[in-house]
Amino acid sequence: MRPPKITFIGAGSVVFTQGLLADLLAYPELGAVRVALHDIDPERLEVAEAAAHRIAAARGARPEITATLDRRAALDGADFVINMIQVGGHDSTVTDFAIPARYGLRQTIADTIGVGGVFRALRTFPALDALAADMAAVCPDALLLNYTNPMAMNVWYLAGKVRNVVGLCHSVYWTMRGLADLVGVPYQEVTYLAAGVNHQAWVLRFERDGENLYPRLDAAIAREPELRRRVRVEMYRRLGSYPTETSEHSAEYLPWLLRHDAEIDRLRIPVDAYVGISADNVRAYERTRQAVRDSAELAIAGTDEYAPQIIHSMVTGTPRVVYGNVVNDGLIAGLPAGCVVEVPCAVDSSGVRPTRVGALPPQLAGLNRAYVNVNELVVRAAVEGRPEHVRHALMLDPNTSATLSLDSIWRLCDDLVRAHGDLLPEPLRVTLAG
């Protein structure tokens, strides 16, 4: 039996590819896997391939590594597909911040909902169509592990186009690591349950040996007043459950914060944060490229990401629980059927099986529904070819609708349509504001 084949789509995201490969090849059972790297940028692909060989040597593994600009060739016979593309790259990220800022709209990360998330989704959907068509032709049974944001919109869009897709994000894992540190309990001793939507899920249970650890968290917040200057702590205090994404992410999914200078100062909200992060990612790639060219040492560190764990569990039968973004087929009551939710998933040789959570507390479900409204209208805009739904999505988006007038929302959409042009689905490349 041949070793499993793992295809990386967007492998030119070199630093992330390095981390995933470091995790994969740390498992002895996966040391001989077949790895296919694909990117549309020849230079980035060349750097990714060289880094992959260096990681394999450092891990003492002997994988079969290939790299190709031909996506279908990379996918041919794949068992697992890891998608991590970013359509438009850093330049489009800058556009997604700069144009809204002219209208007075503040954003922090702009990759989930909001103006930035909506237009990132619309740029990504045509690439997802092409990926899905190639998978249907050459690896229809492969498991697609999606890392590309906006996670919920992308997985929703893909759900009817590929047989098996799970969206993966590290926010729940790192939130729980951070909470364990705050309450002084080793992470390995903590048990928890989280559920909701990507970047806005909620810690519903936080325990050690049956002890509710939330009172310890309350005590930590009381001891450290600076903790109350975090958006997610403010959300916990007001809503009763801790959110599973960072404060800078969380701030822009709400209507109450970014429009107010005082709230930005009080909660130390880093406006435009992702522009700097994106530029740092470009510099990290450039450092890796130079290290490869100079035959210098590469930093090879694991990531604790879920994709390598899922692949190991499915190949070896090792049971695990991870958090995945999947279609809501009765998993969370009170959220629309067919939307994409984030829930715990059991994984073993039989695959990835989402866990039914039931109903969320109503205040949490209400915020999630506002988020899902945006997701639904963006997906419908692309599937049905209805550009007005792009505007409707932002009319319902919490931060955008709290900040801009209706006329400004429509004119902003027109400006972004002009700016992104051919990257958008063809039926949506129209202006409507007049």
BELRA-V195297 format. One record per backbone hydrogen bond with DSSP energy under -0.5 kcal/mol. NH is the residue of the N-H (numbers start at 1). CO is the residue of the C=O. Records with the same first field share a line. If there is no record, write none. Layout:
BEGIN
NH: CO, CO
END
This chain:
BEGIN
6: 34
7: 80
8: 36
9: 7, 82
10: 8, 38
11: 8, 38
13: 10
14: 12
17: 13
18: 14
19: 15
20: 16
21: 17
22: 18
23: 19
24: 20
25: 21
26: 23
27: 23, 24
28: 26
30: 27
31: 28
33: 30
34: 4
35: 33, 64
36: 6, 34
37: 35, 66
38: 8
39: 68
42: 40
45: 41
46: 42
47: 43
48: 44
49: 45
50: 46
51: 47
52: 48
53: 49
54: 50
55: 51
56: 52
57: 53
58: 54
59: 55
60: 56, 57
61: 56
62: 31
64: 33
65: 63
66: 35, 64
68: 37
71: 69
74: 70
75: 71
76: 72
77: 138
78: 75
79: 5
80: 5
81: 143
82: 7
83: 81, 145
84: 9, 82
89: 86
92: 88
93: 89
94: 90
95: 91
96: 92
97: 93, 94
98: 94
99: 95
101: 97
102: 98, 99
103: 99, 100
104: 101
105: 100
106: 104
112: 113
117: 113
118: 114
119: 115
120: 116
121: 117
122: 118
123: 119
124: 120
125: 121
126: 122
127: 124
128: 124
129: 125
130: 126
131: 127
132: 128
133: 129
134: 130
135: 131
136: 132
137: 133
138: 134
139: 135
142: 139
143: 79
144: 142, 164
145: 81, 143
146: 144, 166
147: 83
148: 83
154: 150
155: 151
156: 152
157: 153
158: 154
159: 155
161: 158
162: 158
163: 140
164: 142
166: 144
167: 325
168: 146
174: 170
175: 171
176: 172
177: 173
178: 174
179: 175
180: 176
181: 177
182: 178
183: 179
184: 180, 181
185: 180
189: 186
190: 187
191: 207
193: 205
195: 202
196: 342
197: 200
200: 197
202: 195
203: 242
204: 193, 202
205: 193
207: 191
208: 211
211: 208
213: 206
214: 206
217: 213
218: 214
219: 215
220: 216
221: 217
222: 218
223: 219
224: 220
225: 223
227: 224
228: 225
229: 226
230: 227
234: 230
235: 231
236: 232
237: 233
238: 234
239: 235
240: 236
242: 203
244: 201
250: 246
251: 247
252: 248, 249
253: 250
254: 251
260: 257
261: 259
264: 260
265: 261
266: 262
267: 263
268: 265
269: 264
271: 269
272: 107
273: 270
274: 108
275: 272
276: 272, 273
277: 273
278: 274
279: 275
280: 276
281: 277
282: 278
283: 279
284: 280
285: 281
286: 282
287: 283
288: 284
289: 285
290: 286
291: 287
292: 288
293: 289
294: 290
295: 292
296: 291
300: 298
301: 299
309: 305
310: 306
311: 307
312: 308
313: 309
314: 310
315: 311
316: 312
317: 313
320: 347
322: 345
324: 322, 343
325: 167
326: 324, 341
328: 339
329: 327
330: 328
333: 331, 358
335: 332
338: 328
339: 336
341: 326, 339
342: 196
343: 324, 341
345: 322
346: 353
347: 320
348: 351
351: 348
353: 346, 351
354: 352
355: 344
357: 331
358: 331
360: 333
364: 361
365: 361
366: 362
367: 363
368: 364
369: 365
370: 366
371: 367
372: 368
373: 369
374: 370
375: 371
376: 372
377: 373
378: 374
379: 375
380: 376
381: 377
382: 378
383: 379
384: 380
385: 381
386: 381
387: 385
389: 386
390: 386, 387
391: 387
392: 388
393: 389
394: 390
395: 391
396: 392
397: 393
401: 397
402: 398
403: 399, 400
404: 400
409: 405
410: 406
411: 407
412: 408
413: 409
414: 410
415: 411
416: 412
417: 413
418: 414
419: 415
420: 416
421: 417
423: 420
424: 421
428: 425
429: 426
430: 428
END
